């Protein structure tokens, strides 16, 4: 009996030791699995965009990192000189960061250092963490186009900015009586300028981007496109600032600047000055960036005009048949895949989630504007997204993404400001045509 007891005890001890070894072995394997988890690096510039993305990254790491073996780290760098900084990073050939923020105006210069994404759209990588496939049609097409170069998709938008018309609902009703064309703007603006109409409820009518910054070209470009013009003559890289359409767009900005309807010192104005002009009831309407509306709807930030600001699409140009041709300038913040990344499939897995899936919704909840229909038109959507989805889909257009686009816009900005400050707009356009032609010759685009 004692011998049987001893045998049982020995057997139990053996089983215990074996199970302990198995447990220890599986524990070690689990630890090894954790050690092998890949760390994906996303680089963005510091500011509200990266703060919103950080919220999405935190959710990913908490819910999906261990399951998919992809931990994400967000790295931010300063805003000053950001385009030059990322260019130097990508051109150096390093494999990190895996994903990098690229502005739509940089697509044409950065694409040689980015991996084309088209081949991934049919792969497992382009799917939610549970395997559900995403569809390209879930994103507003014109914004997706902002990341295309020579027909290939190099970046995906995380954020879109666009123009529409803001107006004081207590002073006018632009939905019932639309300000349809750019030809109508200045005559209409004179009614809301006190020096031109003593009964005007506002000192001045409007404002636009007059400051010497590259994006002062946005208002000119969307006006140019609406009149049927382009930066280049069809099928060439020859500047087209001497066309009839370009002259009409130039005259619009010239009339705006010379008529006295804009707030004084407009040549130093951009986003903050325009926000302040509305908040202080100095202007009645403006064609400007979408990002102002949430500030105007916040009664703490904008007590004088809270719930008084309405929105409609930007004006267009009337065609000979009476129809209205309209374009809206869009500018996108995109993410691209470093062609030297060693984690391409995993990078696309996170990229697709962050731009098409749950990550886009989280990003929107924290202040971003990801151009996917589920965010812009979903049950929780608010303005300007609800209207913006339709406007961007119908009228949205990004500047043509050639390699020197950013430098070209930097050149244009000087002449766009001059259009508003100088009386002879035809001379300004002739100077722009000459300068742009010289620029394109120097850069090797023209024989």
C-alpha positions as CSV (number, residue, x, y, z in Angstrom):
1,X,0.0,0.0,0.0
2,X,2.8,2.3,0.9
3,X,4.6,1.5,-2.3
4,X,1.5,2.3,-4.3
5,X,1.2,5.7,-2.5
6,X,4.8,6.4,-3.3
7,X,4.3,5.6,-7.0
8,X,1.2,7.8,-7.2
9,X,3.0,10.7,-5.5
10,X,6.0,10.3,-7.9
11,X,3.6,10.2,-10.9
12,X,1.9,13.4,-9.7
13,X,5.2,15.1,-9.2
14,X,6.2,14.1,-12.7
15,X,3.0,15.4,-14.2
16,X,3.3,18.6,-12.2
17,X,6.9,19.1,-13.4
18,X,5.9,18.4,-17.0
19,X,2.9,20.8,-16.9
20,X,5.1,23.4,-15.3
21,X,7.6,23.0,-18.1
22,X,4.8,23.3,-20.6
23,X,3.4,26.4,-18.9
24,X,6.9,27.9,-18.7
25,X,7.5,27.1,-22.3
26,X,4.2,28.6,-23.5
27,X,4.8,31.7,-21.3
28,X,8.2,32.1,-22.9
29,X,6.7,31.8,-26.4
30,X,4.1,34.4,-25.4
31,X,6.9,36.7,-24.2
32,X,8.8,36.0,-27.5
33,X,5.7,36.9,-29.5
34,X,5.5,40.2,-27.7
35,X,9.1,40.9,-28.3
36,X,8.6,40.2,-32.0
37,X,5.7,42.7,-32.4
38,X,6.5,45.1,-35.2
39,X,6.6,48.8,-34.4
40,X,5.2,51.0,-37.1
41,X,6.2,54.7,-37.1
42,X,3.9,57.4,-38.4
43,X,5.4,60.9,-38.8
44,X,3.2,64.1,-38.9
45,X,3.7,67.7,-38.2
46,X,2.9,69.1,-34.7
47,X,-0.6,70.6,-34.3
48,X,-4.3,69.7,-34.3
49,X,-3.9,67.1,-37.0
50,X,-1.3,65.0,-35.2
51,X,-3.2,65.4,-31.9
52,X,-6.3,64.0,-33.5
53,X,-4.3,61.2,-35.1
54,X,-2.8,60.4,-31.7
55,X,-6.3,59.6,-30.4
56,X,-6.7,57.1,-33.2
57,X,-3.2,55.6,-32.6
58,X,-4.0,55.1,-28.9
59,X,-7.2,53.2,-29.7
60,X,-5.3,51.0,-32.2
61,X,-2.6,50.2,-29.7
62,X,-5.1,49.3,-27.0
63,X,-7.4,47.2,-29.1
64,X,-5.5,45.8,-32.1
65,X,-1.7,46.0,-31.6
66,X,-1.4,42.6,-29.8
67,X,-3.9,40.9,-32.0
68,X,-2.3,42.0,-35.3
69,X,1.3,42.3,-34.1
70,X,1.5,46.0,-35.1
71,X,2.2,48.6,-32.5
72,X,2.1,52.2,-33.8
73,X,4.2,55.1,-32.7
74,X,3.4,58.7,-33.7
75,X,6.3,61.0,-34.2
76,X,5.8,64.8,-34.7
77,X,8.1,67.4,-35.9
78,X,7.8,71.2,-36.0
79,X,5.6,73.0,-38.6
80,X,8.2,75.5,-39.7
81,X,10.0,74.2,-42.7
82,X,8.0,70.9,-42.5
83,X,8.0,70.2,-46.3
84,X,11.8,70.6,-46.5
85,X,12.3,68.4,-43.5
86,X,10.3,65.5,-44.8
87,X,11.9,65.8,-48.2
88,X,15.3,65.4,-46.7
89,X,14.1,62.4,-44.6
90,X,12.7,60.5,-47.6
91,X,15.5,61.3,-49.9
92,X,18.0,60.0,-47.4
93,X,16.7,56.4,-48.1
94,X,16.0,55.5,-44.4
95,X,13.3,52.9,-43.7
96,X,11.7,54.9,-40.9
97,X,9.2,56.5,-40.7
98,X,7.0,53.9,-42.4
99,X,4.1,56.4,-43.0
100,X,4.7,60.1,-43.5
101,X,2.4,63.1,-43.8
102,X,2.6,64.6,-47.2
103,X,0.6,67.7,-48.3
104,X,-1.3,67.3,-51.6
105,X,0.8,70.1,-53.2
106,X,3.9,67.9,-52.5
107,X,2.6,64.8,-54.2
108,X,4.4,65.6,-57.4
109,X,7.7,66.1,-55.7
110,X,7.6,63.4,-53.1
111,X,6.1,60.5,-55.1
112,X,9.6,59.1,-56.2
113,X,10.2,58.3,-52.6
114,X,6.8,56.7,-51.9
115,X,5.4,53.3,-52.6
116,X,2.5,53.2,-55.0
117,X,-0.6,51.9,-53.1
118,X,-2.7,50.6,-56.0
119,X,-1.4,47.1,-55.7
120,X,-2.5,46.9,-52.0
121,X,-6.2,47.8,-52.6
122,X,-7.0,44.2,-53.5
123,X,-4.9,42.7,-50.7
124,X,-5.8,41.6,-47.2
125,X,-3.9,44.7,-46.0
126,X,-6.7,47.0,-47.2
127,X,-9.2,45.7,-44.7
128,X,-10.4,46.3,-41.1
129,X,-8.9,44.5,-38.2
130,X,-11.7,41.9,-38.4
131,X,-10.9,41.3,-42.1
132,X,-13.8,43.3,-43.6
133,X,-12.6,44.9,-46.9
134,X,-12.6,48.6,-47.4
135,X,-13.8,50.2,-50.7
136,X,-12.2,53.1,-52.5
137,X,-15.6,54.5,-53.2
138,X,-16.0,55.2,-49.5
139,X,-13.8,58.2,-49.9
140,X,-14.8,61.4,-51.7
141,X,-13.2,61.0,-55.2
142,X,-11.7,64.5,-55.7
143,X,-9.8,64.2,-52.4
144,X,-8.5,60.7,-53.3
145,X,-7.3,62.3,-56.6
146,X,-5.2,64.7,-54.6
147,X,-2.8,61.9,-53.9
148,X,-2.5,60.6,-57.4
149,X,0.5,61.2,-59.7
150,X,0.6,60.0,-63.3
151,X,-2.5,57.8,-62.6
152,X,-1.1,56.0,-59.5
153,X,-2.2,56.5,-55.9
154,X,0.7,57.5,-53.8
155,X,-1.0,59.0,-50.7
156,X,-4.4,58.8,-49.0
157,X,-6.1,61.8,-47.4
158,X,-6.5,62.0,-43.7
159,X,-7.8,65.6,-43.8
160,X,-9.3,68.0,-46.3
161,X,-9.7,71.7,-46.4
162,X,-12.0,73.4,-48.8
163,X,-13.6,76.8,-49.6
164,X,-17.2,77.8,-49.3
165,X,-19.2,81.0,-48.7
166,X,-19.8,82.0,-45.0
167,X,-22.5,84.6,-44.5
168,X,-24.4,86.4,-41.7
169,X,-27.8,84.7,-41.6
170,X,-29.3,87.6,-39.6
171,X,-28.3,90.0,-42.5
172,X,-29.0,88.0,-45.6
173,X,-30.3,84.7,-46.9
174,X,-27.9,83.3,-49.5
175,X,-29.8,80.1,-49.8
176,X,-33.0,81.8,-51.0
177,X,-31.1,84.5,-52.9
178,X,-27.8,82.9,-53.9
179,X,-24.6,84.7,-54.7
180,X,-24.1,82.6,-57.8
181,X,-21.2,84.1,-59.7
182,X,-17.9,85.9,-59.1
183,X,-19.3,88.7,-61.3
184,X,-22.0,89.2,-58.7
185,X,-19.7,89.4,-55.7
186,X,-18.4,93.0,-55.8
187,X,-21.8,94.7,-56.6
188,X,-23.3,92.7,-53.8
189,X,-20.5,93.5,-51.4
190,X,-21.0,97.3,-52.0
191,X,-24.4,97.0,-50.2
192,X,-22.6,95.8,-47.0
193,X,-19.8,98.5,-47.1
194,X,-20.6,101.6,-45.0
195,X,-18.5,103.9,-47.1
196,X,-20.5,102.9,-50.2
197,X,-23.8,102.4,-48.5
198,X,-24.5,104.5,-45.3
199,X,-27.3,102.0,-44.3
200,X,-24.9,99.0,-44.3
201,X,-25.2,96.9,-41.1
202,X,-21.4,96.2,-41.3
203,X,-18.4,98.5,-41.8
204,X,-17.1,96.3,-44.6
205,X,-18.5,93.5,-46.7
206,X,-15.8,90.8,-46.9
207,X,-12.2,89.7,-46.9
208,X,-10.0,87.2,-48.6
209,X,-6.5,85.8,-48.2
210,X,-4.3,88.9,-49.0
211,X,-1.2,87.9,-47.1
212,X,1.9,86.9,-48.9
213,X,1.5,83.1,-48.3
214,X,1.4,80.4,-51.0
215,X,-2.3,79.6,-50.2
216,X,-3.4,83.1,-51.3
217,X,-3.3,81.4,-54.7
218,X,-6.3,79.2,-53.7
219,X,-9.0,81.8,-54.2
220,X,-7.4,82.8,-57.6
221,X,-7.2,79.2,-58.8
222,X,-10.8,78.2,-58.0
223,X,-11.9,81.4,-59.7
224,X,-9.7,80.7,-62.7
225,X,-11.0,77.1,-63.0
226,X,-14.6,78.3,-62.8
227,X,-14.0,80.7,-65.7
228,X,-12.6,77.7,-67.7
229,X,-8.9,78.5,-67.2
230,X,-5.9,76.5,-66.0
231,X,-2.4,77.0,-64.8
232,X,-1.1,75.5,-68.1
233,X,-2.1,75.5,-71.7
234,X,-3.8,72.2,-72.6
235,X,-1.4,69.4,-73.2
236,X,1.6,71.4,-72.3
237,X,3.5,72.9,-69.3
238,X,3.3,76.4,-70.8
239,X,1.8,78.9,-68.3
240,X,-1.7,80.1,-69.2
241,X,-2.0,83.4,-67.4
242,X,-2.5,85.3,-70.6
243,X,-5.9,83.7,-71.5
244,X,-9.3,85.2,-71.4
245,X,-10.3,83.1,-68.4
246,X,-7.2,84.1,-66.5
247,X,-7.9,87.8,-67.2
248,X,-11.5,87.4,-65.8
249,X,-10.2,85.7,-62.6
250,X,-7.6,88.5,-62.3
251,X,-10.2,91.2,-62.7
252,X,-12.4,89.7,-60.0
253,X,-9.6,89.9,-57.4
254,X,-8.6,93.3,-58.7
255,X,-12.1,94.6,-58.3
256,X,-12.3,93.0,-54.8
257,X,-9.1,94.8,-53.7
258,X,-9.7,98.2,-55.4
259,X,-13.4,98.7,-54.7
260,X,-13.1,99.3,-50.9
261,X,-15.4,96.5,-49.9
262,X,-12.7,94.6,-48.0
263,X,-11.5,95.2,-44.5
264,X,-8.5,97.6,-44.4
265,X,-5.0,95.9,-44.2
266,X,-6.4,92.9,-46.1
267,X,-3.0,92.4,-47.6
268,X,-1.9,91.1,-44.2
269,X,-5.0,88.9,-43.6
270,X,-5.4,85.2,-43.6
271,X,-7.2,82.7,-41.3
272,X,-6.9,84.5,-37.9
273,X,-7.8,87.9,-39.2
274,X,-10.8,86.6,-41.1
275,X,-12.1,84.8,-38.0
276,X,-11.7,87.9,-35.9
277,X,-13.5,90.0,-38.6
278,X,-16.5,87.8,-38.3
279,X,-16.4,87.5,-34.6
280,X,-16.3,91.3,-34.2
281,X,-19.1,91.8,-36.7
282,X,-16.9,93.8,-39.1
283,X,-17.8,91.8,-42.3
284,X,-21.0,90.2,-43.7
285,X,-19.7,87.3,-45.8
286,X,-16.5,85.7,-47.1
287,X,-15.3,82.9,-49.4
288,X,-13.0,81.0,-47.1
289,X,-11.6,77.8,-45.5
290,X,-14.1,75.4,-43.9
291,X,-12.2,75.3,-40.6
292,X,-13.8,78.5,-39.4
293,X,-17.3,77.2,-38.9
294,X,-16.8,75.2,-35.7
295,X,-15.3,78.3,-34.1
296,X,-18.3,80.4,-35.1
297,X,-20.7,77.8,-33.7
298,X,-18.9,77.9,-30.3
299,X,-20.7,80.5,-28.3
300,X,-17.8,80.9,-25.9
301,X,-15.4,81.7,-28.7
302,X,-17.8,83.7,-30.8
303,X,-20.5,85.2,-28.6
304,X,-21.6,88.0,-30.9
305,X,-22.2,85.8,-34.0
306,X,-23.0,82.4,-32.4
307,X,-25.7,80.7,-34.5
308,X,-25.7,83.5,-37.0
309,X,-23.4,82.1,-39.6
310,X,-24.7,80.2,-42.6
311,X,-22.9,78.4,-45.4
312,X,-23.4,77.9,-49.1
313,X,-21.1,76.7,-51.9
314,X,-18.6,79.1,-53.3
315,X,-19.6,81.2,-56.4
316,X,-18.9,80.1,-59.9
317,X,-18.9,81.6,-63.4
318,X,-21.8,81.9,-65.8
319,X,-21.3,80.1,-69.1
320,X,-22.8,81.3,-72.5
321,X,-25.6,78.8,-72.1
322,X,-26.6,80.3,-68.8
323,X,-25.3,77.5,-66.6
324,X,-23.0,78.0,-63.7
325,X,-19.5,76.4,-63.8
326,X,-18.1,76.0,-60.3
327,X,-14.9,74.7,-58.8
328,X,-13.8,74.5,-55.2
329,X,-10.1,74.5,-54.3
330,X,-9.3,71.6,-52.0
331,X,-6.1,71.0,-50.1
332,X,-5.5,67.7,-48.4
333,X,-3.2,66.4,-45.7
334,X,-2.3,62.9,-46.8
335,X,-0.3,59.9,-45.5
336,X,2.2,58.1,-47.8
337,X,4.1,54.9,-47.5
338,X,7.9,55.2,-47.4
339,X,9.2,53.0,-50.3
340,X,12.0,51.9,-48.1
341,X,9.8,50.7,-45.2
342,X,10.3,47.1,-44.1
343,X,6.8,46.9,-42.9
344,X,4.8,47.8,-46.0
345,X,1.8,45.3,-45.6
346,X,1.5,46.2,-41.9
347,X,1.8,49.9,-42.7
348,X,-1.1,49.7,-45.2
349,X,-3.1,47.8,-42.7
350,X,-2.9,50.7,-40.3
351,X,-3.2,53.3,-43.0
352,X,-6.4,51.9,-44.4
353,X,-7.9,51.7,-40.9
354,X,-6.9,55.3,-40.1
355,X,-8.2,56.7,-43.4
356,X,-11.2,54.5,-44.4
357,X,-12.2,52.9,-41.2
358,X,-12.8,53.3,-37.5
359,X,-9.6,55.4,-37.2
360,X,-11.1,58.1,-39.5
361,X,-14.2,58.4,-37.2
362,X,-11.9,58.8,-34.2
363,X,-9.8,61.3,-36.0
364,X,-13.0,63.3,-36.9
365,X,-14.3,63.2,-33.3
366,X,-11.1,65.0,-32.3
367,X,-11.3,67.8,-34.8
368,X,-10.1,66.4,-38.1
369,X,-11.9,66.3,-41.4
370,X,-11.3,62.9,-43.0
371,X,-13.1,62.9,-46.4
372,X,-15.0,59.6,-46.1
373,X,-18.7,59.5,-46.7
374,X,-19.3,57.7,-43.4
375,X,-17.9,60.7,-41.5
376,X,-19.3,63.5,-43.7
377,X,-22.8,62.2,-44.1
378,X,-23.2,59.7,-41.2
379,X,-25.9,60.0,-38.5
380,X,-23.7,62.1,-36.3
381,X,-22.4,64.4,-39.1
382,X,-22.8,68.2,-38.6
383,X,-22.0,71.1,-40.8
384,X,-19.9,71.9,-42.7
385,X,-19.4,68.1,-43.4
386,X,-23.0,67.3,-44.4
387,X,-23.1,69.9,-47.2
388,X,-19.4,69.6,-47.8
389,X,-19.5,66.0,-49.0
390,X,-21.8,67.0,-51.9
391,X,-19.8,70.2,-52.7
392,X,-16.4,68.5,-52.6
393,X,-17.7,65.6,-54.7
394,X,-19.2,67.9,-57.3
395,X,-16.8,70.8,-57.4
396,X,-13.6,69.8,-55.5
397,X,-10.3,70.1,-57.3
398,X,-6.7,70.1,-56.1
399,X,-3.8,71.9,-57.9
400,X,-2.1,69.8,-60.6
401,X,0.7,67.8,-58.7
402,X,3.8,68.3,-60.8
403,X,7.3,68.2,-59.1
404,X,7.7,72.0,-58.7
405,X,4.1,72.8,-57.8
406,X,5.0,74.2,-54.3
407,X,7.7,76.5,-55.8
408,X,5.3,77.5,-58.6
409,X,2.7,78.6,-56.0
410,X,5.3,80.4,-54.1
411,X,6.1,82.3,-57.2
412,X,2.4,83.0,-58.0
413,X,1.6,84.4,-54.5
414,X,3.5,87.6,-55.1
415,X,1.4,88.4,-58.2
416,X,-1.9,87.3,-56.6
417,X,-1.3,89.9,-53.9
418,X,-0.4,92.5,-56.4
419,X,-3.7,91.9,-58.3
420,X,-5.5,93.2,-55.2
421,X,-3.2,96.1,-54.5
422,X,-2.4,97.5,-57.9
423,X,-4.8,99.2,-60.3
424,X,-3.4,97.7,-63.6
425,X,-4.3,94.0,-63.3
426,X,-3.4,93.4,-66.9
427,X,0.2,94.4,-66.3
428,X,0.3,92.2,-63.2
429,X,-0.9,89.2,-65.3
430,X,1.7,90.0,-68.0
431,X,4.4,90.0,-65.3
432,X,3.1,86.7,-63.9
433,X,3.0,85.1,-67.4
434,X,6.6,86.2,-68.0
435,X,7.9,85.1,-64.6
436,X,6.1,81.8,-64.7
437,X,7.4,81.1,-68.2
438,X,11.0,81.8,-67.1
439,X,10.5,79.6,-64.1
440,X,9.3,76.6,-66.2
441,X,12.2,77.1,-68.6
442,X,14.7,77.2,-65.7
443,X,13.2,74.0,-64.3
444,X,13.5,72.2,-67.6
445,X,9.8,71.9,-68.5
446,X,10.1,74.0,-71.7
447,X,12.4,73.7,-74.6
